[in-house]
Amino acid sequence: MKTEPLLSAAAIDSSRPDAQPAPRQPVALVFCCTILGAAAQILMKTGANHIAHPGLWGMLTNLPLMAGYCLYGISTLLLVLALKDGELSLLYPVIALTYVWVTVLSFVIFRDEINPFKITGIVLIVTGVAVLGRGGRR
């Protein structure tokens, strides 16, 4: 007895606008991944600064560190969902925006120094993502 999958290609009515995912949905998911990834890195840095006991137990009982790992996991799951329907060569460069968010958050939260080299790097990353994104919309 052969059964057909619930969402076979024949079952999707391509004339309906909601039958296919919106083209920008994968980009929005990856953008969310960049924010979650940056938050995860900030939490891991905070946790690393406050490890009470060295070793595995100290890390496992460190709430900010574990929260950072959880956010990384969620970010990874969102990335998989985005890659399912999106173009890899368009989506993956967007992840570079994580560096931008980490630099800004590090400045705000940890008072890290922002120098001309970091600003130049941020400008290059944002410009590169914009150029690659523009090239992906043909």
C-alpha positions as CSV (number, residue, x, y, z in Angstrom):
1,M,0.0,0.0,0.0
2,K,1.6,3.2,-1.2
3,T,0.8,6.5,0.5
4,E,1.5,9.9,-0.8
5,P,3.2,12.6,1.4
6,L,1.0,15.2,2.8
7,L,2.7,18.0,1.0
8,S,3.5,16.5,-2.4
9,A,4.3,18.8,-5.3
10,A,0.9,18.1,-6.8
11,A,-0.9,19.2,-3.6
12,I,0.6,22.7,-3.7
13,D,-1.5,25.1,-5.8
14,S,1.1,27.5,-7.3
15,S,-1.6,29.9,-8.3
16,R,-2.1,30.9,-4.7
17,P,0.3,33.6,-3.5
18,D,0.8,31.8,-0.1
19,A,1.8,28.5,-1.8
20,Q,5.5,29.4,-1.9
21,P,7.5,31.0,0.8
22,A,8.1,34.7,0.5
23,P,11.5,35.4,-1.2
24,R,12.6,37.6,1.7
25,Q,11.7,35.2,4.5
26,P,15.0,33.2,4.3
27,V,16.9,36.5,4.4
28,A,14.9,37.7,7.5
29,L,15.6,34.3,9.2
30,V,19.3,34.7,8.6
31,F,19.2,38.3,9.8
32,C,17.6,37.0,13.0
33,C,20.4,34.4,13.2
34,T,23.0,37.2,13.2
35,I,21.3,39.0,16.1
36,L,20.9,35.7,18.0
37,G,24.5,34.8,17.3
38,A,25.8,38.1,18.5
39,A,23.7,37.9,21.7
40,A,25.1,34.3,22.2
41,Q,28.6,35.6,21.9
42,I,28.0,38.4,24.4
43,L,26.4,35.9,26.9
44,M,29.3,33.5,26.4
45,K,31.8,36.3,27.1
46,T,29.8,37.4,30.2
47,G,29.7,33.8,31.4
48,A,33.5,33.3,30.7
49,N,34.2,36.4,32.8
50,H,32.2,34.9,35.7
51,I,33.3,31.2,35.8
52,A,33.3,30.4,39.6
53,H,34.9,27.0,39.4
54,P,37.4,26.0,36.6
55,G,36.5,22.9,34.7
56,L,33.4,21.3,33.2
57,W,31.1,21.7,36.3
58,G,31.9,25.4,36.5
59,M,30.9,25.8,32.9
60,L,27.8,23.7,33.1
61,T,26.5,25.7,36.1
62,N,27.2,29.0,34.5
63,L,23.8,30.4,33.5
64,P,25.0,33.1,31.0
65,L,27.4,30.6,29.3
66,M,24.6,28.0,29.0
67,A,22.2,30.7,27.7
68,G,24.7,31.7,25.1
69,Y,25.0,28.1,23.9
70,C,21.2,27.8,23.8
71,L,21.0,30.9,21.6
72,Y,23.6,29.4,19.3
73,G,21.5,26.3,19.0
74,I,18.4,28.3,18.2
75,S,20.3,30.3,15.7
76,T,21.5,27.2,14.0
77,L,18.0,25.8,13.7
78,L,16.8,29.1,12.2
79,L,19.7,28.9,9.7
80,V,18.7,25.4,8.6
81,L,15.1,26.6,8.0
82,A,16.4,29.6,6.0
83,L,18.8,27.5,3.9
84,K,15.9,25.1,3.1
85,D,14.2,27.7,0.9
86,G,16.9,30.2,0.3
87,E,19.9,30.7,-2.0
88,L,23.1,29.8,-0.1
89,S,25.3,32.3,-2.0
90,L,22.9,35.1,-1.0
91,L,22.2,34.0,2.6
92,Y,25.5,32.9,3.9
93,P,27.3,36.3,3.5
94,V,24.5,37.9,5.6
95,I,25.9,35.9,8.6
96,A,29.0,38.3,8.4
97,L,26.7,40.9,10.0
98,T,27.2,39.0,13.3
99,Y,30.7,40.7,13.4
100,V,29.0,44.1,13.2
101,W,26.6,43.4,16.0
102,V,29.3,41.9,18.2
103,T,31.5,44.9,17.8
104,V,28.7,47.3,18.6
105,L,27.4,45.3,21.6
106,S,31.0,44.9,22.9
107,F,31.4,48.6,22.8
108,V,28.1,49.2,24.6
109,I,28.3,46.4,27.2
110,F,32.0,45.8,27.8
111,R,33.3,49.2,26.8
112,D,35.6,47.7,24.2
113,E,37.5,50.2,22.1
114,I,36.3,51.0,18.6
115,N,39.1,52.2,16.4
116,P,39.4,53.2,12.8
117,F,40.3,49.7,11.7
118,K,37.1,48.3,13.3
119,I,35.0,51.0,11.7
120,T,36.6,50.3,8.3
121,G,35.9,46.6,8.8
122,I,32.3,47.2,9.7
123,V,31.9,49.4,6.6
124,L,33.5,46.8,4.4
125,I,31.2,44.0,5.8
126,V,28.0,46.0,5.4
127,T,29.0,47.1,1.9
128,G,29.9,43.5,1.0
129,V,26.7,42.1,2.2
130,A,24.8,44.8,0.4
131,V,26.6,44.1,-2.9
132,L,26.2,40.4,-2.6
133,G,22.5,40.8,-1.7
134,R,22.0,43.0,-4.7
135,G,23.6,40.5,-7.0
136,G,21.4,37.7,-5.7
137,R,18.1,39.4,-6.8
138,R,18.0,38.8,-10.5
